[in-house]
Amino acid sequence: MVGRAWISMSISCAVLACRGGSGTSSGGVPSAPQIDVSSELSGDPPTSERSASPDRQPVVESSRVTSQPNVALVELFTSEGCSSCPPADRLLRELVTEAQRDELPVVALSFHVDYWDYLGWKDPFSRHDSSARQRWYSRLAGQSGVYTPQMIVDGRHAFVGSSERRARAAIRSALRGVKDASLHIEVQGSNPWRVAYEVTSGPQEGVLQLAFAQRTATTEVAAGENSGETLQHANVVRDFASTRFEESTRGTWSVRTTGTDGTADDGWLIVGVVQSHQTGSVHAVASWSTP
């Protein structure tokens, strides 16, 4: 069962599956506003500056990583306000643990959307650009709405995020393919991060994204559908930047990240992704994590 928007009366989640279209649903629940993703995925590389405590920040002199031809990108769109999301969160944590333990080329990210925030519990990790990214995928697929939990593998395989069978099948399919672009990222400093990037052999109409993810997070939910639950997350995206390009690009982003309390005790994961702006297909993935 996918997540559902709820009010005082009972509404079928098959009809209101956390949909984010414009206007009001047939059940009377206002849906999340539409977002002009094209404007968010264009122009010069943005700089994100967010307040953060200097305590326990990692110290990084310089580290350079290069994308590999065989890697799978897993994206989970989730919310702490959705009662159907915890199983998907657990599945993502399992995939992250297995990838680390077995040194598998799988990069997984958790995007917390904000269109659940008005239904009883404001997810502390929710981001407007996470919702925008999910709607971008939805439009590319010719769909009119979005839902949680949703998992998307390599920008192409989309399904209910708690389906372990479909997740593993999609990952196997992605690992059989070959990424045809090359992405180099070099991380300097600690916080703010300075990330130099270079893309070669990218798609004609490409978009480069850079995600800054908190490796682990825990929340004691006090209201909403998951009230009373303690939820655990992995690789929670806290900052996200993007820029469009033609075949190749290079530059530097400066980003200041913040955890729930200004720190990320278990460290940070920085992921660069090269995609086609027209189809969403993934052409390169490079990831780096704090020691």
C-alpha positions as CSV (number, residue, x, y, z in Angstrom):
1,M,0.0,0.0,0.0
2,V,1.3,3.4,-0.9
3,G,1.0,6.5,1.3
4,R,-2.3,8.3,1.4
5,A,-3.4,11.8,2.3
6,W,-5.9,11.6,5.1
7,I,-8.5,13.8,6.7
8,S,-11.1,13.1,9.4
9,M,-13.1,11.0,7.0
10,S,-11.8,7.7,5.5
11,I,-10.3,8.0,2.0
12,S,-8.9,5.2,0.0
13,C,-5.2,5.4,-0.5
14,A,-5.6,4.0,-3.9
15,V,-7.3,7.2,-4.9
16,L,-5.2,9.6,-2.8
17,A,-1.7,8.0,-2.9
18,C,0.1,11.1,-1.6
19,R,-0.7,12.6,-5.0
20,G,0.9,16.0,-5.7
21,G,-1.0,17.4,-8.6
22,S,-2.5,20.9,-8.8
23,G,-5.8,21.9,-7.3
24,T,-7.9,19.7,-5.0
25,S,-8.4,16.0,-5.1
26,S,-11.7,14.3,-5.6
27,G,-11.7,13.5,-1.9
28,G,-11.4,17.2,-0.9
29,V,-7.7,17.0,0.2
30,P,-5.6,19.9,-1.2
31,S,-2.7,18.5,-3.2
32,A,0.8,19.9,-3.2
33,P,1.5,22.8,-5.5
34,Q,3.2,22.2,-8.9
35,I,6.8,23.2,-9.1
36,D,8.6,24.5,-12.2
37,V,11.4,22.0,-12.2
38,S,12.9,23.3,-15.4
39,S,13.9,26.5,-13.7
40,E,15.5,24.6,-10.8
41,L,17.6,22.5,-13.2
42,S,19.1,25.3,-15.3
43,G,21.4,28.2,-15.0
44,D,24.7,28.6,-13.2
45,P,25.7,26.2,-10.4
46,P,23.9,27.5,-7.3
47,T,25.5,28.0,-3.9
48,S,23.7,26.7,-0.9
49,E,24.6,28.3,2.4
50,R,22.9,26.9,5.5
51,S,23.8,27.5,9.2
52,A,25.7,24.7,10.9
53,S,27.5,24.1,14.2
54,P,31.3,23.8,14.0
55,D,31.2,20.9,16.4
56,R,32.3,17.5,15.2
57,Q,32.6,18.5,11.6
58,P,34.9,16.3,9.6
59,V,38.2,17.7,8.3
60,V,39.0,17.0,4.7
61,E,42.1,18.2,2.9
62,S,41.4,16.9,-0.6
63,S,39.8,13.8,-2.0
64,R,39.1,13.0,-5.7
65,V,36.8,10.3,-6.9
66,T,35.8,9.2,-10.4
67,S,32.6,7.5,-11.6
68,Q,32.6,3.8,-12.5
69,P,30.9,2.3,-15.6
70,N,28.9,-0.2,-13.6
71,V,26.9,1.3,-10.7
72,A,23.3,1.6,-9.7
73,L,21.7,4.7,-8.3
74,V,18.7,4.1,-6.0
75,E,16.5,7.0,-4.9
76,L,13.7,6.7,-2.3
77,F,11.1,9.4,-2.1
78,T,9.7,9.2,1.4
79,S,8.1,11.1,4.3
80,E,7.9,10.7,8.1
81,G,4.3,11.7,7.8
82,C,3.4,8.7,5.7
83,S,2.5,5.5,7.5
84,S,3.4,3.4,4.5
85,C,7.0,4.7,4.4
86,P,8.8,3.0,7.3
87,P,9.0,-0.4,5.5
88,A,10.6,1.4,2.5
89,D,13.0,3.3,4.8
90,R,14.0,-0.1,6.3
91,L,14.6,-1.5,2.8
92,L,16.8,1.4,1.8
93,R,18.8,0.9,5.0
94,E,19.3,-2.8,4.1
95,L,20.5,-1.9,0.6
96,V,23.0,0.6,2.1
97,T,24.3,-1.9,4.6
98,E,24.7,-4.6,2.0
99,A,26.5,-2.3,-0.4
100,Q,28.9,-1.2,2.3
101,R,29.5,-4.8,3.7
102,D,29.8,-6.5,0.3
103,E,31.5,-3.5,-1.5
104,L,28.7,-3.5,-4.1
105,P,28.5,-0.6,-6.6
106,V,25.1,0.6,-5.4
107,V,24.6,4.2,-4.3
108,A,21.3,4.9,-2.4
109,L,19.8,8.2,-1.4
110,S,16.7,9.1,0.7
111,F,14.8,12.2,-0.5
112,H,12.2,13.4,2.0
113,V,9.4,15.2,0.3
114,D,7.5,18.2,1.8
115,Y,4.0,17.6,0.5
116,W,3.1,15.6,3.6
117,D,4.1,18.3,6.0
118,Y,0.7,19.8,6.4
119,L,-1.0,16.6,7.5
120,G,0.0,16.4,11.2
121,W,3.8,16.0,11.2
122,K,6.4,18.2,9.6
123,D,9.3,15.9,8.5
124,P,12.5,17.6,9.8
125,F,14.3,16.3,6.7
126,S,11.7,17.3,4.1
127,R,12.9,19.5,1.3
128,H,11.0,21.4,-1.4
129,D,13.6,20.3,-4.0
130,S,13.1,16.7,-3.1
131,S,9.4,17.1,-4.1
132,A,10.5,18.9,-7.2
133,R,12.8,16.1,-8.2
134,Q,10.1,13.5,-7.8
135,R,7.7,15.6,-9.9
136,W,10.4,15.9,-12.6
137,Y,10.5,12.1,-12.8
138,S,6.7,12.0,-12.9
139,R,6.5,14.4,-15.8
140,L,9.2,12.6,-17.7
141,A,7.1,9.4,-17.3
142,G,4.0,11.1,-18.5
143,Q,2.3,10.8,-15.1
144,S,0.1,13.4,-13.4
145,G,0.9,12.8,-9.8
146,V,3.4,11.5,-7.2
147,Y,3.2,9.2,-4.2
148,T,5.2,7.9,-1.3
149,P,7.0,5.7,-0.8
150,Q,8.4,5.6,-4.3
151,M,11.8,4.1,-5.3
152,I,13.5,5.0,-8.6
153,V,16.5,3.1,-9.9
154,D,18.8,4.6,-12.4
155,G,16.2,7.2,-13.3
156,R,14.2,4.7,-15.2
157,H,12.7,1.9,-13.0
158,A,10.0,3.4,-10.7
159,F,7.8,1.4,-8.3
160,V,6.4,1.3,-4.8
161,G,9.4,1.9,-2.5
162,S,8.7,-1.0,-0.1
163,S,8.9,-3.7,-2.8
164,E,12.1,-5.6,-2.1
165,R,11.5,-7.9,-5.1
166,R,11.3,-5.0,-7.6
167,A,14.1,-3.1,-6.0
168,R,16.5,-6.0,-6.3
169,A,15.4,-6.7,-9.8
170,A,15.9,-3.1,-10.9
171,I,19.3,-3.0,-9.3
172,R,20.4,-6.1,-11.1
173,S,19.2,-4.6,-14.3
174,A,21.0,-1.4,-13.7
175,L,24.3,-3.2,-12.9
176,R,24.1,-5.0,-16.2
177,G,24.3,-1.7,-18.1
178,V,27.3,0.6,-18.6
179,K,27.3,4.3,-17.8
180,D,28.8,6.1,-20.8
181,A,29.8,9.5,-19.2
182,S,32.7,10.3,-17.0
183,L,32.3,12.4,-13.8
184,H,35.2,13.5,-11.5
185,I,34.5,15.2,-8.2
186,E,37.1,16.5,-5.8
187,V,36.1,17.4,-2.3
188,Q,38.0,20.0,-0.4
189,G,37.5,21.6,3.1
190,S,35.0,20.5,5.6
191,N,32.0,22.7,6.1
192,P,31.4,24.6,3.9
193,W,32.4,22.0,1.4
194,R,34.1,23.0,-1.8
195,V,33.4,20.4,-4.5
196,A,35.2,20.7,-7.9
197,Y,33.5,18.7,-10.7
198,E,34.2,17.8,-14.3
199,V,31.9,16.0,-16.7
200,T,33.1,14.5,-20.1
201,S,31.2,12.5,-22.7
202,G,27.9,13.5,-21.1
203,P,24.5,13.6,-22.8
204,Q,23.6,16.3,-25.3
205,E,21.2,17.9,-22.9
206,G,22.6,16.9,-19.6
207,V,22.0,17.9,-15.9
208,L,24.6,17.5,-13.2
209,Q,23.3,17.1,-9.6
210,L,25.2,17.1,-6.4
211,A,23.5,15.6,-3.3
212,F,24.8,16.0,0.3
213,A,23.4,13.2,2.4
214,Q,23.5,12.6,6.2
215,R,24.6,9.0,6.6
216,T,22.2,8.2,9.4
217,A,19.3,9.9,11.2
218,T,16.7,9.0,13.8
219,T,13.5,10.7,14.7
220,E,11.0,10.2,17.5
221,V,7.7,11.1,15.7
222,A,5.3,13.0,18.0
223,A,2.3,13.4,15.7
224,G,0.7,12.4,12.4
225,E,0.3,8.9,11.0
226,N,3.6,7.6,12.6
227,S,3.0,9.2,16.0
228,G,4.9,7.4,18.7
229,E,7.2,5.6,16.3
230,T,11.0,5.9,16.2
231,L,12.1,6.1,12.6
232,Q,15.6,5.4,11.3
233,H,16.9,6.6,8.0
234,A,20.0,6.2,5.8
235,N,21.7,8.6,3.4
236,V,19.2,11.5,4.0
237,V,19.6,14.2,1.4
238,R,20.1,17.5,3.2
239,D,21.3,19.8,0.4
240,F,20.9,19.4,-3.3
241,A,22.3,21.5,-6.2
242,S,22.0,21.1,-10.0
243,T,23.1,22.7,-13.3
244,R,22.4,21.9,-16.9
245,F,25.1,21.5,-19.5
246,E,25.9,20.3,-23.1
247,E,28.1,17.2,-23.2
248,S,30.8,18.5,-20.9
249,T,31.2,21.0,-18.0
250,R,33.5,21.8,-15.1
251,G,33.3,24.1,-12.1
252,T,33.1,24.3,-8.3
253,W,30.2,24.3,-5.9
254,S,30.4,25.7,-2.3
255,V,27.9,24.2,0.0
256,R,27.4,24.4,3.8
257,T,25.5,21.4,5.1
258,T,23.7,20.9,8.4
259,G,22.4,17.9,10.3
260,T,19.3,17.9,12.6
261,D,21.3,19.6,15.3
262,G,24.0,21.1,13.2
263,T,26.1,18.0,12.9
264,A,26.1,14.6,11.3
265,D,27.7,12.2,13.8
266,D,28.0,9.3,11.3
267,G,29.3,11.5,8.6
268,W,28.3,12.7,5.2
269,L,27.9,11.1,1.7
270,I,28.4,13.4,-1.3
271,V,27.0,12.0,-4.6
272,G,27.4,13.5,-8.1
273,V,24.9,12.3,-10.7
274,V,24.9,13.0,-14.5
275,Q,21.5,12.6,-16.1
276,S,19.7,13.3,-19.4
277,H,17.4,16.3,-18.8
278,Q,15.1,14.9,-21.4
279,T,14.7,11.3,-20.2
280,G,16.1,11.2,-16.7
281,S,18.5,8.3,-17.7
282,V,21.6,8.1,-15.5
283,H,24.9,8.5,-17.4
284,A,27.4,8.7,-14.5
285,V,27.5,8.4,-10.7
286,A,30.4,9.3,-8.4
287,S,30.2,9.2,-4.6
288,W,32.5,10.1,-1.7
289,S,32.0,9.8,2.0
290,T,33.7,11.2,5.1
291,P,36.0,8.8,6.9
